[in-house]
Amino acid sequence: MFSGKGLNGAGFAAKTDLQAGQTVVVKGNLKAFTNSQGQVIMEVDKDNKIISISGPSNPQPSNAILTAKFETGMDNFTIKDINLPSELTYIWKHDASKKYMKASSHKGTADYAAQSRLESPVFSLVGKNSATLTFNVAANYFTNAANNFKVQVSTDGTTWNDVALSTYPAADWKFVTTTCGLSAYAGQPTVRIGFLYTCDGTSAAGTWEIKNVEVK
C-alpha cells in the first residue's frame, strides 16, 4: 500500500493500531508501480479505505518459507502424472477424511508401473544461507522405500534432482518426521520441491502418506 488512513478514515496514532496476525480488508485502486530497480510491484494507491480489522494479534512468529499441512486440500501443490496407466485414474490424491496426501499405484490385486510427482508452488531462498525441508510421512506395502518414494528439488520446473531423506518410515502406517537438506539451493529465487512416487510394476506398489510439509 502506498499510503492511507486507518479505520473509518482516522489517522494512525501508533504502530499498534495494526498488529501482526490481524486480517485487514482494504478498498482502493490496485496499480502497477515500477520501483528504482525496474521491478513492477502491485500497490494499492493512495486514498484507499480500511473497511475492517479483525482476528487475533501478536501470534507467535514463524520463519517458515513454505507450509502445507494438507488438512483441507492440496495447499497450492499440483500433481504431475509422468506415467499414469489406463487402469488408474490417479496416483496422488488428497484424503479429506484423514487430512493428508496419499499416493499408490495398487488397484485390486495388481501393482501397476506408474510415476507421479506432487509438486510444491515456487518459493524463494534468496537471502538464505541454509534451508531444511521437514515433513511427516507414513507408508506400507513397499519393497524398497528409496526406489518407491523420492524427494526432489527443481529451480526451473523441468530438471529435478533427488535429495536425501534423513529417515524413511517402516511399513506399518506409523508417521515419522523426516528432513531433507536444501542448503545447496540457498540463494536461488525460484525453488520447487517434489514428492516423486515410482513403481516399476514388478516390485510392490507401496502406499505413501505425507502431511505437515515445511521449509525453513
C-alpha positions, 0 to 999 in steps of 0.5 A: 500500500502506498499510503492511507488512513486507518479505520473509518478514515482516522489517522494512525496514532501508533504502530499498534493500531495494526498488529501482526496476525490481524486480517485487514480488508482494504478498498482502493485502486490496485496499480502497477508501480515500477520501483528504482530497480525496474521491478513492477510491484502491485500497490494499492494507491493512495486514498484507499479505505480500511473497511475492517480489522479483525482476528487475533494479534501478536501470534507467535512468529514463524520463519517458515518459507513454505507450509502445507499441512494438507488438512483441507486440500492440496495447499497450492501443490499440483500433481504431475502424472509422468506415467499414469496407466489406463487402469488408474485414474490417479496416483496422488490424491488428497484424503479429506477424511484423514487430512493428508496426501496419499499416493499408490499405484495398487488397484485390486490385486495388481501393482501397476508401473506408474510415476507421479510427482506432487509438486510444491508452488515456487518459493524463494531462498534468496537471502538464505544461507541454509534451508531444511525441508521437514515433513511427516510421512507414513507408508506400507506395502513397499519393497524398497522405500528409496526406489518407491518414494523420492524427494526432489528439488527443481529451480526451473520446473523441468530438471529435478534432482533427488535429495536425501531423506534423513529417515524413511518410515517402516511399513506399518502406517506409523508417521515419522518426521523426516528432513531433507537438506536444501542448503545447496539451493540457498540463494536461488529465487525460484525453488520447487520441491517434489514428492516423486512416487515410482513403481516399476510394476514388478516390485510392490506398489507401496502406499505413501502418506505425507502431511505437515510439509515445511521449509525453513 
